[in-house]
Amino acid sequence: MHFMTSKKKNKIEEPTEAYEVTPKKEVVASNNAWKQLPEHVQKSIELGIEQADKGLAFTQEEVMSNLKKKYPF
């Protein structure tokens, strides 16, 4: 019978070979990542940037405070 030790409790290990990773310098150098995004995603990101520039965004602290007020537990 196999028992988990306290060192391994709540630890998840994923197989690294399952992911293909592009080095950051290649992504930045090619600047192709933006072009690879679907048009609706590009528009959503641009809209979010515009809204943030206009001050229509919430900080993480504001969001958490509102959630705690709405769902107290």
N, C-alpha and C positions, 0 to 999 in steps of 0.2 A: 504494500500500500504506500502511496506517495503523499506526503504532507508538505504543504507550502511553508517555507520558513518566513519569519517576519521581514526579512530583507527583500523577499520577492513579492510580498503582499501588495496588491494594487499596481503592479508593474506589468505593462503590456509591451511585448517585443514584436515588432513587425519585421518581416523578411525584407532586408534592404535590396535584394536582387529583384524585387517586384516593381521597383520604381526606376524610371529613367530620369536622370537629373541633368539639366543643362547648366554648366557653370555660369555664374552671374556675369562674369566678364564677357562671355559670348552673347548673352541676352542683351546686355547693354550695348555692346559693340554693334550688333546687327540691328538693334532697335526695331526688330520685326515683331515683337510681342504684341504691340498695339494693333498692327495690321492684321494679326491673326485672330483678334477678338471679333466676335460677331458684331454687326452694326448696332443692334439693339443694346448690346452691352456697352459699346463705346458711348452711345447717346446717354445711357443711364449714368455712366461715370461723369460725363461732361455736365449733365444736369446736377449731379451731386456737388461737383466743384463750384458751379454757379451759385447754388443754394448756400453753400458754405461761405463763399465770398460775400454774399448778401447778409450773412449772419443768421440764416434760417436753419442752422444746425444746432444740435444739442451736444453738450459735453457728455462724457461717459458718466461723470458724477451726477449730472441732471437726470440722465436716463435711469440710473440705479436708484436715485432718490424717488423718482416717480413710480418706479416698479414696486419699491418697498411700501410706498403709501397705498398703492392700488391693491397689492397682494401681501398684506402683512402676515407673516408666519414666524 
